[in-house]
Amino acid sequence: MILRGQDRVSSQELAALLRDQILAGELPPGARIPSDRWLQESHGVSRNLVRRAIATLRSEGLVVTSQGQTSRVRQVFDKQPIDMAGVVRVEIRMPTEPERNAMPVQVDEGVPVFVIWRSEAEGPELLPGDRWELPGPAYDNG
């Protein structure tokens, strides 16, 4: 726990506090992250430190920020199994900004993508990792 007046609170410590609240459900999907000002005042930290902490959570895919709007806990989607018919290779990585912008659904910063190469396709298919999953042993293809 970060206490008011504590010396040298790092952005990683503030990010850890918020991360714990998100993972424990205290800040559920869609919930607003406390304002920069509130975090500054309640933890005795600078605005830059708050912004670094939020950036850390955004890069982890836990928080979504939009310019001029309050940061929010990222929405959780039901995941669909990827159809593995004709798949010759699968990679998981972070998308580039142009790839993210070209996807048919909004893919928030910090969300990885599955890069799927199929035997008959000209190029790879990118699927957001927060909406798709590789089928496991219980997957029934028929």
DOKEMI-812440 format. One line per field, with one value per residue: residue number from 0; residue in one letter; x, y, z of N, C-alpha, C in turn. Coordinates in nm, 2 decimals, decimal comma, padded with zeros to 4 digits. Layout:
BEGIN
n = NUM_...
res = A_...
n.xx = X_...
n.yy = Y_...
n.zz = Z_...
ca.xx = X_...
ca.yy = Y_...
ca.zz = Z_...
c.xx = X_...
c.yy = Y_...
c.zz = Z_...
//
This chain:
BEGIN
n = 0_1_2_3_4_5_6_7_8_9_10_11_12_13_14_15_16_17_18_19_20_21_22_23_24_25_26_27_28_29_30_31_32_33_34_35_36_37_38_39_40_41_42_43_44_45_46_47_48_49_50_51_52_53_54_55_56_57_58_59_60_61_62_63_64_65_66_67_68_69_70_71_72_73_74_75_76_77_78_79_80_81_82_83_84_85_86_87_88_89_90_91_92_93_94_95_96_97_98_99_100_101_102_103_104_105_106_107_108_109_110_111_112_113_114_115_116_117_118_119_120_121_122_123_124_125_126_127_128_129_130_131_132_133_134_135_136_137_138_139_140_141
res = M_I_L_R_G_Q_D_R_V_S_S_Q_E_L_A_A_L_L_R_D_Q_I_L_A_G_E_L_P_P_G_A_R_I_P_S_D_R_W_L_Q_E_S_H_G_V_S_R_N_L_V_R_R_A_I_A_T_L_R_S_E_G_L_V_V_T_S_Q_G_Q_T_S_R_V_R_Q_V_F_D_K_Q_P_I_D_M_A_G_V_V_R_V_E_I_R_M_P_T_E_P_E_R_N_A_M_P_V_Q_V_D_E_G_V_P_V_F_V_I_W_R_S_E_A_E_G_P_E_L_L_P_G_D_R_W_E_L_P_G_P_A_Y_D_N_G
n.xx = 00,09_00,05_00,14_00,04_00,27_00,49_00,82_00,97_00,79_00,75_00,67_00,62_00,54_00,30_00,16_00,15_-00,02_-00,27_-00,30_-00,33_-00,58_-00,74_-00,71_-00,82_-01,08_-01,18_-01,17_-01,36_-01,41_-01,45_-01,47_-01,39_-01,05_-00,91_-00,88_-00,59_-00,53_-00,65_-00,51_-00,25_-00,28_-00,37_-00,17_00,06_00,23_00,39_00,25_00,36_00,46_00,23_00,12_00,32_00,27_00,01_00,06_00,21_00,02_-00,15_00,02_00,03_-00,22_-00,43_-00,56_-00,74_-00,69_-00,81_-00,76_-00,83_-01,02_-01,13_-00,91_-00,99_-01,07_-00,99_-01,23_-01,35_-01,37_-01,56_-01,39_-01,33_-01,26_-00,99_-01,02_-00,86_-00,82_-00,63_-00,41_-00,08_00,11_00,15_00,18_00,23_00,22_00,28_00,08_00,17_00,13_00,00_-00,11_-00,28_-00,46_-00,57_-00,73_-01,04_-01,19_-01,16_-00,85_-00,70_-00,41_-00,15_-00,27_-00,21_-00,17_-00,29_-00,11_-00,19_-00,11_-00,23_-00,25_-00,36_-00,38_-00,29_-00,16_-00,09_-00,34_-00,46_-00,56_-00,72_-00,59_-00,74_-00,99_-00,98_-00,87_-00,63_-00,74_-00,79_-00,72_-00,98_-01,13_-01,37_-01,39_-01,61
n.yy = -00,12_00,22_00,50_00,83_01,08_00,91_00,86_00,88_00,73_00,51_00,50_00,24_00,13_00,26_00,18_-00,09_-00,09_00,00_-00,20_-00,43_-00,36_-00,37_-00,64_-00,77_-00,70_-00,47_-00,25_-00,28_-00,41_-00,14_00,05_00,37_00,49_00,64_01,00_01,18_01,39_01,32_01,09_01,20_01,37_01,20_01,01_01,16_01,22_01,31_01,45_01,36_01,11_00,98_00,96_00,80_00,56_00,50_00,47_00,24_00,04_00,06_-00,03_-00,30_-00,38_-00,35_-00,11_00,14_00,43_00,74_01,03_01,33_01,20_01,02_00,77_00,42_00,09_-00,18_-00,34_-00,67_-00,94_-01,22_-01,50_-01,65_-01,96_-02,00_-02,09_-02,36_-02,48_-02,54_-02,39_-02,30_-02,18_-02,00_-01,70_-01,49_-01,16_-00,81_-00,57_-00,35_00,01_00,09_-00,16_-00,21_00,01_-00,07_-00,29_-00,46_-00,43_-00,23_-00,24_-00,21_-00,04_-00,23_-00,48_-00,79_-00,96_-01,25_-01,38_-01,53_-01,77_-01,92_-02,20_-02,15_-01,88_-01,54_-01,37_-01,30_-01,34_-01,12_-01,15_-01,02_-01,06_-01,04_-01,13_-01,37_-01,71_-01,98_-02,30_-02,54_-02,87_-02,95_-02,87_-02,91_-02,99_-03,04
n.zz = 00,00_-00,08_00,10_00,20_00,19_00,19_00,11_-00,22_-00,40_-00,66_-01,01_-01,09_-00,85_-00,80_-01,03_-00,97_-00,75_-00,86_-01,06_-00,90_-00,79_-01,02_-01,10_-00,88_-00,91_-00,79_-00,94_-01,19_-01,53_-01,76_-01,57_-01,45_-01,42_-01,13_-01,13_-01,26_-01,10_-00,85_-00,79_-00,77_-00,55_-00,34_-00,32_-00,30_-00,52_-00,83_-01,14_-01,37_-01,28_-01,22_-01,48_-01,61_-01,46_-01,55_-01,82_-01,81_-01,73_-01,95_-02,15_-02,07_-02,14_-01,96_-01,92_-02,09_-02,27_-02,39_-02,58_-02,41_-02,25_-01,96_-01,83_-01,85_-01,72_-01,92_-02,13_-02,10_-02,32_-02,44_-02,55_-02,87_-03,02_-03,24_-03,58_-03,69_-03,94_-04,22_-04,12_-04,11_-03,96_-03,65_-03,48_-03,20_-03,12_-03,06_-03,23_-03,50_-03,51_-03,76_-03,84_-03,63_-03,66_-03,91_-03,86_-03,85_-03,61_-03,31_-03,17_-02,88_-02,74_-02,61_-02,64_-02,76_-03,08_-03,26_-03,52_-03,80_-04,04_-04,32_-04,54_-04,80_-04,81_-04,91_-04,75_-04,40_-04,14_-03,89_-03,56_-03,28_-02,96_-02,73_-02,80_-02,93_-02,91_-02,90_-02,98_-02,72_-02,57_-02,52_-02,73_-02,98_-03,30_-03,45
ca.xx = 00,00_00,13_00,09_00,06_00,39_00,59_00,92_01,01_00,70_00,78_00,56_00,59_00,46_00,16_00,10_00,12_-00,14_-00,38_-00,31_-00,40_-00,73_-00,81_-00,72_-00,91_-01,22_-01,22_-01,19_-01,41_-01,40_-01,53_-01,46_-01,29_-00,94_-00,91_-00,82_-00,45_-00,52_-00,68_-00,39_-00,14_-00,30_-00,39_-00,04_00,17_00,32_00,38_00,16_00,44_00,47_00,09_00,11_00,40_00,20_-00,10_00,12_00,25_-00,10_-00,19_00,11_00,00_-00,35_-00,53_-00,62_-00,76_-00,69_-00,84_-00,72_-00,94_-01,12_-01,07_-00,87_-01,08_-01,03_-01,03_-01,34_-01,31_-01,45_-01,57_-01,30_-01,37_-01,15_-00,94_-01,04_-00,72_-00,82_-00,53_-00,31_00,06_00,20_00,08_00,27_00,17_00,30_00,21_00,07_00,22_00,02_-00,07_-00,18_-00,39_-00,56_-00,63_-00,81_-01,19_-01,24_-01,07_-00,76_-00,64_-00,27_-00,13_-00,34_-00,14_-00,25_-00,25_-00,08_-00,23_-00,08_-00,30_-00,19_-00,42_-00,40_-00,18_-00,09_-00,14_-00,46_-00,44_-00,68_-00,69_-00,57_-00,84_-01,12_-00,96_-00,78_-00,60_-00,82_-00,72_-00,75_-01,13_-01,19_-01,44_-01,40_-01,73
ca.yy = 00,00_00,35_00,59_00,97_01,13_00,82_00,91_00,82_00,63_00,50_00,48_00,10_00,10_00,31_00,09_-00,22_-00,07_00,00_-00,34_-00,52_-00,32_-00,42_-00,79_-00,81_-00,66_-00,35_-00,16_-00,37_-00,36_-00,03_00,15_00,48_00,50_00,77_01,10_01,21_01,48_01,25_01,00_01,29_01,42_01,09_00,94_01,25_01,20_01,41_01,42_01,27_00,98_00,92_00,93_00,68_00,44_00,47_00,42_00,10_-00,04_00,06_-00,12_-00,43_-00,41_-00,34_00,02_00,21_00,58_00,82_01,17_01,41_01,13_00,95_00,63_00,32_-00,05_-00,24_-00,43_-00,81_-01,01_-01,37_-01,54_-01,75_-02,04_-01,98_-02,21_-02,41_-02,54_-02,48_-02,31_-02,36_-02,11_-01,90_-01,62_-01,39_-01,04_-00,68_-00,52_-00,22_00,11_00,08_-00,28_-00,19_00,10_-00,13_-00,40_-00,42_-00,40_-00,15_-00,31_-00,12_-00,05_-00,33_-00,61_-00,86_-01,02_-01,37_-01,37_-01,67_-01,80_-02,04_-02,26_-02,10_-01,73_-01,47_-01,30_-01,35_-01,28_-01,08_-01,16_-00,96_-01,16_-01,02_-01,18_-01,50_-01,80_-02,11_-02,41_-02,63_-03,01_-02,98_-02,81_-03,00_-02,93_-03,08
ca.zz = 00,00_-00,08_00,20_00,18_00,25_00,18_00,02_-00,34_-00,46_-00,80_-01,10_-01,09_-00,73_-00,82_-01,13_-00,90_-00,67_-00,95_-01,12_-00,80_-00,78_-01,14_-01,10_-00,77_-00,94_-00,73_-01,06_-01,29_-01,67_-01,79_-01,46_-01,46_-01,33_-01,06_-01,21_-01,23_-00,98_-00,73_-00,76_-00,73_-00,41_-00,25_-00,30_-00,29_-00,63_-00,94_-01,25_-01,46_-01,22_-01,25_-01,63_-01,63_-01,41_-01,64_-01,94_-01,78_-01,73_-02,09_-02,23_-02,03_-02,19_-01,86_-01,92_-02,22_-02,26_-02,51_-02,56_-02,36_-02,17_-01,85_-01,85_-01,80_-01,72_-02,05_-02,14_-02,12_-02,42_-02,45_-02,65_-02,96_-03,07_-03,38_-03,67_-03,72_-04,07_-04,31_-04,05_-04,12_-03,86_-03,57_-03,40_-03,11_-03,10_-03,05_-03,36_-03,53_-03,52_-03,89_-03,83_-03,53_-03,73_-04,02_-03,82_-03,86_-03,48_-03,24_-03,09_-02,79_-02,72_-02,51_-02,67_-02,87_-03,19_-03,32_-03,66_-03,85_-04,18_-04,37_-04,66_-04,92_-04,80_-04,97_-04,64_-04,27_-04,08_-03,76_-03,48_-03,15_-02,85_-02,63_-02,85_-02,98_-02,84_-02,96_-02,92_-02,63_-02,58_-02,51_-02,85_-03,06_-03,43_-03,53
c.xx = 00,09_00,06_00,13_00,19_00,51_00,69_00,94_00,92_00,73_00,66_00,52_00,51_00,32_00,09_00,06_-00,01_-00,27_-00,40_-00,37_-00,54_-00,80_-00,82_-00,81_-01,06_-01,27_-01,24_-01,23_-01,39_-01,50_-01,52_-01,36_-01,17_-00,94_-00,83_-00,67_-00,44_-00,55_-00,56_-00,27_-00,16_-00,31_-00,26_00,08_00,27_00,30_00,29_00,23_00,45_00,34_00,08_00,20_00,33_00,09_-00,05_00,16_00,13_-00,16_-00,11_00,08_-00,14_-00,46_-00,61_-00,63_-00,76_-00,73_-00,81_-00,85_-01,05_-01,05_-01,02_-00,97_-01,01_-01,08_-01,14_-01,28_-01,42_-01,45_-01,48_-01,36_-01,25_-01,11_-00,96_-00,90_-00,71_-00,72_-00,42_-00,18_00,15_00,11_00,19_00,18_00,26_00,22_00,20_00,13_00,10_-00,06_-00,16_-00,31_-00,50_-00,63_-00,73_-00,96_-01,25_-01,13_-00,98_-00,68_-00,49_-00,25_-00,19_-00,26_-00,23_-00,20_-00,22_-00,09_-00,19_-00,15_-00,24_-00,24_-00,42_-00,27_-00,10_-00,15_-00,27_-00,42_-00,57_-00,64_-00,69_-00,67_-00,98_-01,11_-00,86_-00,75_-00,69_-00,74_-00,77_-00,90_-01,20_-01,25_-01,46_-01,52_-01,84
c.yy = 00,12_00,44_00,73_01,01_01,03_00,87_00,82_00,70_00,63_00,48_00,33_00,06_00,14_00,22_-00,04_-00,21_-00,08_-00,13_-00,43_-00,49_-00,37_-00,57_-00,84_-00,77_-00,54_-00,24_-00,25_-00,32_-00,25_00,08_00,25_00,46_00,63_00,87_01,12_01,29_01,41_01,16_01,08_01,32_01,31_01,01_01,03_01,24_01,30_01,36_01,33_01,13_00,91_00,88_00,81_00,55_00,40_00,41_00,27_00,01_-00,04_-00,03_-00,27_-00,47_-00,41_-00,22_00,07_00,36_00,64_00,96_01,25_01,34_01,06_00,81_00,53_00,18_-00,11_-00,34_-00,57_-00,88_-01,16_-01,40_-01,65_-01,83_-02,01_-02,11_-02,24_-02,47_-02,47_-02,40_-02,38_-02,29_-02,01_-01,83_-01,53_-01,28_-00,92_-00,62_-00,38_-00,12_00,10_-00,05_-00,27_-00,10_00,03_-00,25_-00,36_-00,39_-00,32_-00,25_-00,21_-00,14_-00,15_-00,47_-00,67_-00,92_-01,16_-01,34_-01,51_-01,68_-01,93_-02,08_-02,19_-01,95_-01,66_-01,41_-01,35_-01,27_-01,24_-01,08_-01,10_-01,07_-01,15_-01,08_-01,32_-01,58_-01,92_-02,21_-02,50_-02,78_-03,04_-02,93_-02,92_-02,94_-02,97_-03,12
c.zz = 00,00_00,01_00,17_00,25_00,24_00,08_-00,10_-00,39_-00,60_-00,88_-01,10_-00,96_-00,74_-00,93_-01,06_-00,82_-00,75_-01,02_-01,02_-00,78_-00,90_-01,13_-00,99_-00,80_-00,87_-00,83_-01,17_-01,43_-01,70_-01,69_-01,49_-01,36_-01,26_-01,14_-01,17_-01,11_-00,85_-00,69_-00,71_-00,58_-00,31_-00,22_-00,29_-00,40_-00,74_-01,05_-01,35_-01,41_-01,24_-01,39_-01,67_-01,58_-01,50_-01,77_-01,93_-01,79_-01,87_-02,17_-02,19_-02,08_-02,08_-01,86_-02,06_-02,19_-02,40_-02,48_-02,51_-02,28_-02,06_-01,89_-01,79_-01,81_-01,85_-02,04_-02,16_-02,22_-02,40_-02,57_-02,74_-03,00_-03,21_-03,46_-03,72_-03,86_-04,16_-04,25_-04,06_-04,01_-03,78_-03,49_-03,31_-03,09_-03,09_-03,19_-03,38_-03,52_-03,65_-03,89_-03,74_-03,59_-03,84_-03,99_-03,82_-03,72_-03,41_-03,15_-03,01_-02,77_-02,60_-02,53_-02,78_-02,97_-03,22_-03,47_-03,72_-04,00_-04,22_-04,51_-04,79_-04,92_-04,86_-04,86_-04,51_-04,23_-03,94_-03,68_-03,34_-03,04_-02,74_-02,67_-02,90_-02,90_-02,92_-02,90_-02,84_-02,66_-02,58_-02,64_-02,94_-03,20_-03,51_-03,45
//
